[in-house]
């Protein structure tokens, strides 16, 4: 068996996957981010009469809070990237803004032109987004600076 090492930990890749290497940390962060993102909006609505009456304000707060939470989990927990926080946050945010826009274009095409049921189409788009997210954040957002 060929032992390939990770540039991050110099542990065999197989061991890295079993012991919580970057791909595993990415999946764990994804679960945490999804749970947080699903919980924050109703929590805001249930705990504030003002936000219950102004649901779009609650949505803005929930989305901004979720973006900050996700950025923090990926920066510190997954990629363990130091420094350049403002640059990283800009790249991180731009990835999601681009994907929100792409989703608005892709979903109608998949449903109306390709005749894929909306839920299946959205699940497929989400899967592509998850894979793309890992590669974007590992190679662009949180890449190690060149020496």
N, C-alpha and C positions, 0 to 999 in steps of 0.2 A: 504494500500500500504506500502511495506517495503521500508524505506529510507536508501539507502546505501550511504556512503560517500566516497569521493575520499581522498586518503592519501595526495594528493597534496594541496587541498584547503579546505577540510572539508565542502564542499558544496554538497547538494544532487546531485547524479549523473544526474538525469533528468535536474536539473538546470544547472549543469556543461555543459551538451551538448548544452543547449540553450544559455548559457552565454559565450561561447568560451572556454570550458575546453580543456584538452589536446587532445582528439580525433578531435575536431573541429580545433584546432590550427594545428594539424598534417595535416589535409586536406587542410587548407589554405596554409600552407608552401609547401605542395606538388604542389598546383596550381602555387604558386610563383616560385618554383624551376623548374617546367616544362616550364613555360613561359620564365624564364631566360635562361634555357638550350637550348630552341629552338631559342632564339633570339641572343645569344652571337656569335655563329659560323658565321651566315651571316653578323652580324655587323662587326666582325673582317675582313671578306673577303671584304666587301664593303668599309671599311675605311682605308685599308692598301694595297698598291700595292704589297709590299713584300709578305704579307700573301695571297693575291689573287693568286700570282704565286706559293706559297708554301703552298698549302691547308692542307697538313698533319701537318705542324707547327701550322697552325691556329686551327686544330682539337685538337692538344695537349694542346694548350693554352686554348681553349674553355672548354675542359674536366676538366682540372685542376682548372680553374676559377669556373666552375659549381660545382665541388666537394667542393671547399672552400665555395662557396655561400650556398650550401645545408647544409653543416656542421654548418655554422653560424646560419642559420634559425632554424635548429633543436635544436642546443645547447641553443641558447638564446631565441628563440621564442616559441618553442614547449615544450621542456623538462626543460628549465630554469635551466640548470645544471651548477654549478660553478666548478672551479678548474680542475685539471688533464687534461688539454686541449690536451697535446701531446698523452696521453693514449687514450683519447676519439677519437681523430682524427685517430689514428691507428686502433682502433676497427671499427670506422665508415667506413674508407676506405676499410678495409678488407672485410666488408660485401658486398660492391659493387663489389670489385674484384672477390670475390667468385661467386656472382650472374652473372657477365658478363661471367665467365667461364661456369657456369651451363647453362646459356642461349645458349651458343654455342653448348652444348651437347643436351639440351632438344628440341630445335627448330627442328633440323633435325629428331629427333625421333618422335616428334609429327606430323610432316609433312609427312615424308617418311614411317613410320611404322604405325602410327595411322590414317593416311590419313586425317588429319585436315588441312584445308586451312591455309597457312602461317600467314595471318593477324589475323585470329581467334586464332591460336595457340599462337602468340606473345601477343595478348591482354590477353589471359588467363594466360600466364606466367607473364605478367606485374601485373595482379590482385593479383596473389600469391605473387609476389615481394612486392607489396604495403602492404599487410597484414603482411608478414614476416618482412618487414622493421619496421613497428610500434612495433612489439613485440621484435625484436632484439634491436632496439635503446632504448626502454623503460626498458628492462630488462638487457641489457649488456652494450651498449655504454654509456648511460647516467644514469645508475642506481645510486641510492644514496649509498654512502659508508656505510659499516656496522659500527655500533658504538660499 
